[in-house]
Amino acid sequence: MRLLSDSPAGRVPGWAIFPAALGALLVLVPVVSMAARVDWPGLPALLTSESSVTALLLSLRTALASTVVCLILGVPLALVLARAHFKGMRWLRALVLLPLVLPPVVGGLALLAAFGRVGLVGQYLEAAGIRIAFTTMAVVLAQVFVSLPFLVVGLEGALRSVGTEYEKVSTTHGASPTRTLLRVTLPLVAPGLLSGTVLAFARALGEFGATLTFAGSLQGTTRTLPLEIYLQREVDPDQALALSLLLIVVALLVVGLVHNNPRSADHRRRISRRRAAPATVPAPAPVVQPGTLTWRGTLQERGHATDLVVEPGQTVAIVGANGAGKSTLMGLLSGLLLPDEGRLTIGDDVLTDTDTRTQVPPHKRRVVLLGQRPLLFPHLDVQGNAEFGPRASGEDEPVAIARRALQSAGALDWAGEPATALSGGQASRVALARALACNPRALLLDEPFAALDVASAPSARAAVAAAVHATQCPTVLVTHDLLDVLALADRVVVLEKGHIIEAGTVAEVLTTPRSAFAAELAGVNVIHGVLEHEGTVVLDGGLLVTGRQKAAAPEGATAFAVFSPSSVAVYLEPPHGSPRNAWPVGIESLTDHGGSIRARLILGNGSRIGADLTAAAVADLGLRPDGAAWAVVKAQEVAVHPSTPL
């Protein structure tokens, strides 16, 4: 037996071993001491007496029945506590957990007050000829009362730790809430559910106080094994010890066997490979006529108001800083968020229309959402993941559909592999195949390559590009990566604080960016002002920028100047000579930028620009953050563009 983990990260502190050993001995010594006092030669006779056997069988039957009731009531209750949000949730949780802190006898009195002959509910049941108190049903109710919190606590904790990301994937892949619960949520929390069920059964098996108070001690009817032990303690201590040992053994077997016999990963892998589909690929399915995605709507709580049009086969990249509203837009398009006002259509189908109170549920939209992580269902193999959407929507040939999708995503070779055995790039391809198997009307990609390494990302981008071309479904891509935009997007939309501040083709946005974020994405500087005369822009604070004007505009029109960070020179003193722009600046930061040093500079009006300098130049000038300098850009390096409305 090893007391310390082989992994340094998992080592147990040495001081913890002594109190841990004391805790184990505190449980072990009383049990061993009791076993030492048992009359072993007479044990068979003591355990096989009629009263003992009757009490044991009654305990097992009622504990099993109460556990079933706990599952029926506890799973929905834990789900509500973990997922729902409403006023009074704290008090509901406190009420559910109350039996954990109440003395069992108090619980018995409460049950008697509710279901006794003259109880609040019992008096009406009695009038209908239904008697509960002092019956076997009372035993079951008492056991449910004290054991239900054990299942709820264990399952609620498991639900919270798993989170809701897998459920969102399931919903946008066509699974109804009930199917999501049965096929995704419960399998993911199976260890927590199993643990809570075992604890509930063990607690019901050992229940005494509430049972005695509410059900009494009637032989063969309500006298469970704990009650039999209590009664025998006064008249036959040897039999009480023998029955106590029997109860301990039964509880130990139940808890030990269930908790120490999980399916291993190797066992799951063998099962997955056995059920792998054949190597053949079915013939292509009929292509569904794609439609244009059109959206316009608001979500006032988040200050969000956007409109978007995505043509069939077109990919629109949504870019913006963190908190700009990109995820909110994806939630509104997928149906995971409800707008205050809005209308979403794909082709002739209306998915959202607040005027007519139309709101198609997410699982019926066929608008599939892929996030940063593949989130493959770990309890399914690759083939099972790809089949998930077709099975959820009731397709006739889910296996054939899944295999076509796996082939189109370049993932068919891994069809029989466990989802947990894949690399990041492989998992990304399988997630794409799972989405394509849903036959989506629109594809939503929320930074799908962010978690991939530089070696895996290009092939994943190629798979997405091929899939969009093959299906011709409108695609919305949220990204921070310029390579994603260049490789996949036809148009770019820039979000800021929930509003679209810039939109255009990829070439338009990257060559003449009008927003700070688009400029940073394109790797250029952009500053805004007002035309004083041709080629000269006046910034706030009176700073002047001179360059080559690209289009005619009247004086006083808004305009912006664009120039590369590599064209910015930095001096400690204002320079003289050829026509150039020179501005006093503060040095905000200095960072490594792929072989050069990117200096972030602050102009007098608060605008920020970047300058790419050599390390030698930074050292020679003695530049430091929070220092001061002069930024200089030749006029011929600056392009001046009149602003135009979106």
C-alpha positions in Angstrom: 0.0 0.0 0.0 1.4 3.4 -1.0 0.5 6.3 1.3 1.9 9.0 -1.0 1.2 9.6 -4.7 4.0 8.9 -7.2 3.1 12.3 -8.8 4.6 15.3 -7.0 1.5 17.3 -7.8 -0.7 14.7 -6.1 1.4 14.0 -3.0 -0.4 14.0 0.4 1.2 16.3 3.0 3.0 14.2 5.6 1.2 15.9 8.5 -2.2 14.7 7.0 -1.3 11.0 7.5 -1.6 10.9 11.3 -5.1 12.5 11.6 -6.2 10.5 8.6 -5.1 7.3 10.4 -6.9 8.4 13.6 -10.1 9.1 11.6 -10.0 5.6 10.1 -9.3 4.0 13.5 -12.2 5.8 15.0 -14.5 3.9 12.6 -12.5 0.6 12.5 -11.9 0.0 16.3 -15.5 0.0 17.4 -16.5 -2.4 14.5 -13.6 -4.7 15.3 -14.4 -4.6 19.0 -18.0 -5.5 18.3 -16.9 -8.4 16.1 -14.6 -9.6 18.9 -17.6 -9.9 21.2 -19.9 -11.8 18.8 -20.6 -15.4 19.8 -19.3 -16.9 16.5 -20.2 -20.5 17.2 -23.8 -19.6 17.8 -23.9 -17.0 15.1 -25.8 -19.1 12.5 -28.6 -19.8 14.9 -28.8 -16.2 16.0 -29.0 -15.0 12.4 -31.5 -17.5 11.2 -34.2 -17.0 13.8 -37.6 -16.2 12.4 -37.6 -12.6 13.8 -34.1 -11.9 12.5 -34.8 -13.1 9.0 -38.2 -11.3 8.9 -36.6 -8.0 10.0 -33.7 -8.3 7.5 -36.0 -9.0 4.6 -38.3 -6.1 5.6 -35.3 -3.8 5.9 -34.0 -4.7 2.4 -37.5 -4.4 0.8 -38.3 -1.0 2.3 -34.8 0.3 1.7 -35.0 -0.7 -1.9 -38.5 0.8 -2.3 -37.4 4.1 -0.6 -34.3 4.3 -2.8 -36.5 4.0 -5.9 -38.8 6.8 -4.6 -35.7 8.9 -3.8 -34.5 8.4 -7.5 -38.0 9.4 -8.8 -38.2 12.5 -6.7 -34.5 13.3 -6.1 -33.3 13.5 -9.7 -35.7 16.2 -10.8 -35.3 18.0 -7.4 -31.5 18.1 -7.8 -31.9 19.2 -11.4 -34.1 22.1 -10.3 -31.6 23.1 -7.6 -28.6 23.0 -9.9 -30.1 24.5 -13.0 -33.1 26.7 -12.2 -32.9 30.2 -11.0 -35.8 31.8 -9.1 -36.5 33.8 -6.0 -36.5 31.7 -2.9 -34.1 29.1 -4.3 -31.9 29.4 -1.1 -34.9 28.5 1.1 -35.9 25.6 -1.1 -32.4 24.1 -0.8 -32.4 24.6 2.9 -35.8 22.9 3.2 -34.7 19.9 1.2 -31.5 19.5 3.3 -33.3 20.0 6.6 -33.5 16.3 7.4 -29.7 16.1 7.4 -29.6 18.2 10.6 -32.8 17.2 12.3 -32.8 14.4 14.9 -34.6 11.4 13.2 -37.2 11.3 16.0 -38.2 14.9 15.1 -38.6 13.8 11.5 -40.8 11.0 12.7 -43.0 13.4 14.7 -43.2 15.7 11.7 -44.4 12.7 9.5 -46.9 11.7 12.2 -48.3 15.3 12.3 -48.7 15.2 8.5 -49.8 11.6 7.8 -51.1 10.3 11.2 -54.8 9.5 11.7 -55.5 13.1 12.7 -52.6 14.6 10.7 -52.9 17.5 8.3 -53.0 15.2 5.3 -53.6 11.9 7.1 -57.1 12.8 8.3 -58.3 13.1 4.7 -56.5 9.9 3.6 -58.1 8.1 6.6 -61.5 9.3 5.5 -60.7 7.8 2.0 -59.8 4.5 3.6 -56.0 5.0 3.2 -54.0 4.5 6.3 -50.3 5.3 6.4 -49.0 5.6 10.0 -47.9 2.4 11.6 -47.8 0.5 8.3 -45.0 -0.7 5.9 -45.7 2.4 3.8 -44.9 4.5 6.9 -41.5 2.8 7.0 -40.8 3.7 3.4 -41.9 7.3 4.0 -39.7 7.6 7.0 -36.7 6.2 5.1 -37.4 8.6 2.1 -37.6 11.6 4.5 -34.1 10.9 6.0 -32.3 9.6 2.9 -33.6 11.8 0.1 -31.2 14.7 1.0 -28.2 12.4 0.5 -29.1 11.7 -3.1 -30.0 15.3 -3.8 -26.8 16.7 -2.3 -24.6 14.2 -4.3 -26.3 14.7 -7.6 -26.6 18.5 -7.3 -22.9 18.8 -6.7 -22.2 16.6 -9.7 -24.5 18.6 -11.9 -22.8 21.9 -10.9 -19.3 20.4 -11.5 -20.3 19.2 -15.0 -21.8 22.6 -15.9 -24.2 23.2 -18.8 -21.8 23.3 -21.8 -22.6 19.7 -22.9 -26.3 20.4 -22.5 -26.0 23.4 -24.8 -24.3 21.3 -27.4 -26.9 18.6 -27.1 -29.7 21.2 -27.5 -28.3 22.9 -30.6 -27.7 19.5 -32.1 -31.4 18.7 -32.0 -32.0 17.0 -28.7 -35.1 18.0 -26.7 -34.6 18.8 -23.0 -35.8 15.4 -21.9 -33.5 13.6 -24.3 -30.6 15.8 -23.3 -31.3 14.8 -19.6 -31.4 11.1 -20.4 -28.7 10.8 -23.1 -26.2 13.5 -21.9 -26.7 14.9 -18.5 -27.4 11.7 -16.5 -24.6 9.7 -18.1 -22.1 12.6 -17.4 -23.1 12.7 -13.7 -23.4 8.9 -13.4 -20.7 8.6 -10.7 -22.4 11.3 -8.6 -25.8 9.7 -9.1 -24.5 6.3 -8.2 -22.8 7.6 -5.1 -26.0 9.5 -4.0 -28.1 6.4 -4.6 -25.8 4.2 -2.6 -25.7 6.6 0.3 -29.5 6.9 0.2 -29.9 3.2 0.3 -27.4 2.8 3.1 -29.1 5.6 5.1 -32.5 4.0 4.6 -31.2 0.6 5.6 -30.0 2.0 8.9 -32.9 4.3 9.6 -34.3 3.9 13.2 -35.6 7.0 14.9 -38.1 8.3 12.4 -39.3 4.8 11.7 -39.9 4.0 15.4 -41.8 7.3 15.9 -43.9 7.2 12.8 -44.3 3.5 12.0 -43.9 1.8 15.4 -42.4 -1.7 15.9 -44.9 -4.3 14.5 -43.3 -7.7 13.7 -43.3 -8.4 10.0 -44.9 -5.0 9.2 -42.7 -2.2 10.5 -40.0 -3.8 12.6 -36.9 -3.3 10.4 -33.5 -4.7 11.3 -32.4 -1.6 13.3 -35.6 -1.8 15.4 -35.0 -5.5 15.9 -31.5 -4.8 17.1 -32.8 -2.2 19.6 -35.4 -4.6 21.0 -33.0 -7.5 21.3 -30.4 -5.3 23.1 -32.6 -5.5 26.2 -33.4 -9.2 26.1 -30.6 -10.9 24.2 -27.4 -8.9 23.9 -25.7 -11.7 21.9 -28.4 -11.6 19.2 -28.2 -7.8 19.1 -24.5 -8.0 18.4 -25.0 -10.6 15.8 -27.7 -8.6 14.0 -25.6 -5.5 14.2 -22.7 -7.3 12.6 -25.1 -8.5 9.9 -26.3 -5.0 9.2 -22.7 -3.7 9.0 -21.8 -6.5 6.5 -24.8 -5.8 4.3 -24.1 -2.1 4.2 -20.4 -2.6 3.6 -21.1 -4.9 0.7 -23.5 -2.5 -0.9 -21.2 0.5 -0.6 -18.0 -1.3 -1.3 -19.1 -3.3 -4.3 -20.7 -0.3 -6.0 -18.0 2.2 -5.3 -15.1 0.0 -6.2 -16.3 -1.6 -9.5 -16.4 1.3 -12.0 -15.9 0.6 -15.7 -12.4 1.3 -16.6 -11.3 3.3 -19.6 -9.9 0.2 -21.2 -13.2 -1.6 -20.8 -15.1 1.3 -22.4 -12.5 1.4 -25.2 -13.0 -2.3 -25.9 -16.8 -1.8 -26.0 -16.4 1.1 -28.3 -14.2 -0.8 -30.7 -16.5 -3.7 -30.8 -19.4 -1.5 -31.9 -17.4 0.3 -34.5 -19.3 0.7 -37.8 -18.1 -1.0 -41.0 -15.6 0.6 -43.3 -18.1 1.3 -46.1 -19.6 4.8 -46.6 -23.2 5.1 -47.6 -24.2 7.0 -50.7 -24.6 10.8 -50.4 -27.9 12.1 -49.0 -30.0 14.6 -50.9 -28.8 18.2 -50.3 -31.3 20.4 -48.5 -31.9 23.8 -50.3 -30.0 26.4 -48.3 -31.5 29.7 -47.3 -30.4 33.2 -46.3 -30.0 33.9 -42.6 -31.5 37.2 -41.7 -31.4 38.6 -38.2 -32.4 41.9 -36.5 -33.0 42.2 -32.8 -32.2 43.6 -29.3 -31.5 42.4 -25.8 -31.7 45.4 -23.6 -30.4 43.7 -20.5 -27.0 43.4 -22.2 -27.3 46.6 -24.3 -27.3 44.5 -27.5 -28.8 45.6 -30.8 -27.6 44.0 -34.0 -28.7 43.1 -37.5 -27.1 40.5 -39.8 -27.5 38.9 -43.2 -25.6 35.8 -44.2 -26.1 34.3 -47.6 -26.0 30.6 -48.4 -22.4 29.3 -48.5 -21.2 32.6 -47.1 -19.1 32.9 -43.9 -19.3 36.1 -41.8 -16.6 36.6 -39.2 -17.7 38.4 -36.0 -14.8 40.1 -34.3 -14.5 42.4 -31.3 -12.9 42.8 -27.9 -14.0 40.6 -24.9 -17.4 41.7 -23.8 -18.3 43.2 -27.2 -21.4 41.0 -27.5 -20.2 38.2 -29.7 -21.4 35.4 -27.5 -24.7 37.2 -27.0 -25.2 37.3 -30.7 -24.5 33.6 -31.0 -27.0 32.9 -28.2 -29.7 34.9 -29.9 -29.1 33.1 -33.2 -29.1 29.6 -31.7 -32.2 30.3 -29.6 -30.3 29.9 -26.3 -31.1 33.5 -25.5 -34.5 35.2 -26.1 -34.5 38.8 -27.5 -36.7 41.6 -26.2 -37.5 42.5 -29.8 -36.3 40.7 -32.9 -36.8 38.5 -35.9 -34.7 35.7 -37.2 -35.4 33.8 -40.5 -33.6 31.2 -42.5 -35.0 31.1 -46.0 -38.8 31.2 -45.7 -38.7 29.8 -42.1 -39.3 32.2 -39.2 -37.4 31.0 -36.1 -37.9 34.1 -34.0 -40.4 36.9 -34.2 -41.3 38.8 -31.1 -44.2 40.5 -32.9 -46.0 37.2 -33.5 -44.6 35.5 -30.4 -42.8 33.0 -32.5 -39.9 31.3 -30.8 -38.8 27.9 -32.3 -37.0 25.9 -29.5 -33.2 25.5 -30.0 -33.5 21.8 -30.6 -35.9 22.3 -33.5 -34.0 25.1 -35.3 -31.2 23.0 -36.9 -28.9 25.9 -36.1 -25.8 24.1 -34.8 -23.4 25.8 -32.4 -19.7 24.8 -32.1 -17.6 26.3 -29.3 -14.0 26.7 -28.4 -13.8 23.1 -27.0 -15.1 20.2 -29.1 -17.1 18.9 -26.0 -17.5 15.4 -27.4 -19.7 13.4 -25.2 -17.2 11.3 -23.2 -19.6 8.4 -22.6 -19.9 7.8 -26.4 -17.4 6.8 -29.0 -16.7 8.8 -32.2 -19.4 7.0 -34.1 -21.9 7.5 -31.3 -21.1 11.3 -31.1 -21.7 11.6 -34.9 -25.0 9.7 -34.6 -26.2 11.9 -31.7 -27.9 14.6 -33.8 -29.7 12.2 -36.4 -31.0 10.0 -33.6 -32.2 13.0 -31.6 -34.2 14.3 -34.6 -35.5 10.8 -35.4 -33.7 10.3 -38.8 -34.3 6.9 -40.4 -30.6 6.1 -41.0 -28.5 7.7 -38.3 -25.6 5.4 -38.8 -25.4 6.2 -42.6 -25.8 9.9 -41.9 -23.1 9.9 -39.2 -20.6 8.0 -41.4 -21.1 10.5 -44.3 -20.4 13.4 -41.9 -17.3 11.7 -40.5 -16.0 11.2 -44.0 -16.6 14.8 -45.0 -14.8 16.0 -41.9 -11.9 13.6 -42.5 -12.6 11.7 -39.3 -14.0 8.3 -40.6 -10.8 6.4 -39.6 -11.6 7.1 -35.9 -15.2 6.0 -35.9 -14.7 3.2 -33.4 -12.4 5.2 -31.0 -13.5 6.5 -27.6 -14.0 10.2 -27.7 -11.6 10.6 -24.8 -8.8 9.0 -26.8 -8.5 11.7 -29.5 -6.1 14.5 -29.8 -7.3 18.1 -29.9 -7.2 18.3 -33.7 -9.0 15.0 -34.1 -11.7 15.9 -31.6 -12.2 19.2 -33.4 -12.9 17.3 -36.7 -15.3 14.9 -34.9 -17.1 17.8 -33.4 -17.5 19.3 -36.9 -18.7 15.9 -38.2 -21.3 15.7 -35.4 -22.5 19.2 -36.4 -22.7 18.3 -40.1 -24.7 15.1 -39.2 -27.4 17.3 -37.9 -28.0 18.6 -41.5 -27.8 22.2 -40.2 -29.7 25.1 -41.8 -27.0 27.4 -40.3 -23.6 26.8 -38.6 -22.4 28.9 -35.7 -18.7 28.7 -34.9 -17.6 30.3 -31.6 -13.8 30.4 -31.7 -13.7 26.7 -32.8 -9.9 26.7 -33.3 -8.9 28.7 -30.2 -7.8 25.5 -28.2 -5.9 23.9 -31.1 -2.1 24.1 -31.6 -0.5 25.6 -34.6 -0.1 22.2 -36.3 -3.7 21.1 -35.9 -5.5 24.4 -36.7 -4.8 24.6 -40.5 -6.3 21.2 -41.2 -9.3 22.0 -39.0 -9.8 25.3 -40.9 -9.6 23.4 -44.2 -12.2 20.9 -42.9 -14.6 23.7 -42.0 -14.1 25.5 -45.3 -14.8 22.3 -47.2 -17.9 21.6 -45.1 -19.3 25.1 -45.7 -18.7 24.8 -49.4 -20.3 21.3 -49.6 -23.4 22.2 -47.5 -23.8 25.8 -48.6 -25.3 26.7 -45.2 -24.8 30.2 -43.9 -22.0 30.3 -41.4 -21.3 32.8 -38.6 -17.7 32.6 -37.2 -16.6 34.3 -34.0 -12.9 34.7 -33.8 -9.9 36.7 -32.5 -7.5 35.2 -35.0 -6.6 36.9 -38.2 -5.8 33.5 -39.9 -9.4 32.4 -39.3 -10.7 35.5 -41.0 -8.3 35.2 -44.0 -8.9 31.4 -44.4 -12.7 31.3 -43.9 -14.5 34.6 -44.0 -16.2 36.4 -46.9 -17.3 39.3 -44.8 -16.2 40.8 -41.4 -18.5 42.4 -38.8 -16.9 44.3 -35.9 -18.9 44.5 -32.6 -18.4 47.0 -29.8 -20.6 47.2 -26.7 -23.3 45.1 -28.4 -23.5 47.2 -31.6 -22.0 46.8 -35.1 -19.5 49.6 -35.6 -17.9 48.3 -38.8 -18.8 45.8 -41.6 -17.5 44.9 -45.0 -15.6 42.4 -47.1 -12.4 41.0 -45.6 -10.4 43.2 -48.0 -12.2 46.3 -47.1 -12.0 45.9 -43.3 -8.4 44.8 -43.3 -7.0 47.3 -45.7 -9.0 50.3 -44.5 -10.1 49.5 -40.9 -12.3 52.2 -39.3 -12.3 50.8 -35.7 -9.5 50.3 -33.3 -10.2 46.6 -33.0 -10.2 46.0 -36.7 -7.0 48.0 -37.0 -5.4 45.9 -34.4 -6.6 42.7 -36.1 -5.2 43.9 -39.4 -2.0 44.9 -37.7 -2.2 48.6 -38.5 -2.8 51.9 -36.7 -6.0 53.9 -37.2 -6.9 57.3 -35.7 -10.1 59.3 -36.3 -10.6 63.0 -36.7 -12.1 65.7 -39.0 -10.8 66.8 -42.4 -9.2 70.3 -42.2 -8.2 70.3 -45.9 -7.3 67.6 -48.4 -4.9 65.0 -46.8 -4.9 66.6 -43.3 -7.0 65.3 -40.4 -7.4 67.2 -37.1 -7.6 65.0 -34.0 -9.2 65.9 -30.7 -6.8 68.2 -28.9 -5.6 69.9 -32.1 -3.1 67.3 -33.3 -2.7 67.1 -37.1 -2.2 64.0 -39.2 -1.1 64.5 -42.8 -1.2 61.8 -45.5 -2.5 60.8 -48.9 -6.3 61.2 -49.2 -7.9 58.2 -50.9 -11.3 59.8 -51.8 -12.8 63.2 -52.2 -14.7 64.7 -49.2 -15.6 68.2 -48.1 -13.7 70.0 -45.3 -15.2 69.2 -41.9 -16.1 65.6 -42.9 -15.2 62.9 -40.5 -12.2 60.8 -41.6 -9.6 58.4 -40.4 -5.9 57.8 -41.0 -4.3 54.4 -41.4 -0.6 53.6 -41.2 1.5 50.6 -40.3 3.4 50.2 -37.0 6.5 49.5 -39.0 6.3 53.1 -40.4 6.4 54.7 -37.0 9.8 55.9 -35.8 10.5 56.9 -32.2 12.8 59.8 -31.1 13.6 61.4 -27.8 13.5 64.9 -29.4 11.3 66.3 -32.2 13.0 65.7 -35.6 13.4 68.1 -38.4 13.6 67.6 -42.2 11.3 66.2 -44.8 7.5 66.5 -44.4 6.4 64.2 -41.7 4.0 63.8 -38.8 5.5 64.3 -35.4 3.6 63.9 -32.1 4.6 63.8 -28.5 3.7 60.5 -27.0 3.7 58.6 -23.7 5.1 55.0 -23.7 2.4 52.7 -22.4 4.1 49.3 -22.8 6.9 47.4 -24.6 6.3 43.8 -25.7 8.0 41.2 -27.8 6.4 41.0 -31.3 7.9 38.2 -33.3 11.5 39.4 -33.4 10.8 43.1 -32.9 9.6 45.2 -30.0 6.0 46.5 -30.2 5.8 49.9 -28.4 2.3 51.0 -27.4 2.2 54.8 -27.6 -0.4 57.2 -26.2 -1.0 60.4 -28.2 -2.0 63.6 -26.5 -5.7 63.1 -27.2 -5.7 59.6 -25.7 -5.5 57.7 -29.0 -3.2 54.7 -29.0 -0.9 53.6 -31.8 1.8 50.9 -32.1 5.4 51.2 -33.3 7.6 48.3 -34.3 11.2 48.9 -33.2 14.3 46.8 -33.1 15.6 45.7 -29.7 18.8 47.7 -30.4 16.8 50.9 -31.0 14.9 50.5 -27.8 18.1 49.9 -25.8 19.9 52.8 -27.5 17.0 55.2 -26.8 16.6 53.9 -23.3 12.8 53.6 -23.7 10.8 52.5 -20.7 7.1 52.1 -19.9 5.7 55.4 -18.6 8.4 57.3 -20.4 8.0 60.1 -23.0 9.2 60.3 -26.6 8.2 61.6 -30.0 6.5 59.4 -32.7 7.2 60.3 -36.3 5.5 59.0 -39.5 6.3 60.1 -43.0 3.2 61.6 -44.8 3.6 59.2 -47.7 3.1 56.3 -45.3 -0.3 57.5 -44.1 -3.6 56.8 -46.0 -6.5 59.2 -45.2 -10.0 57.9 -45.8 -13.2 59.8 -45.4 -15.6 58.0 -43.1 -18.7 56.5 -44.8 -21.8 55.2 -43.0 -22.2 51.4 -42.4 
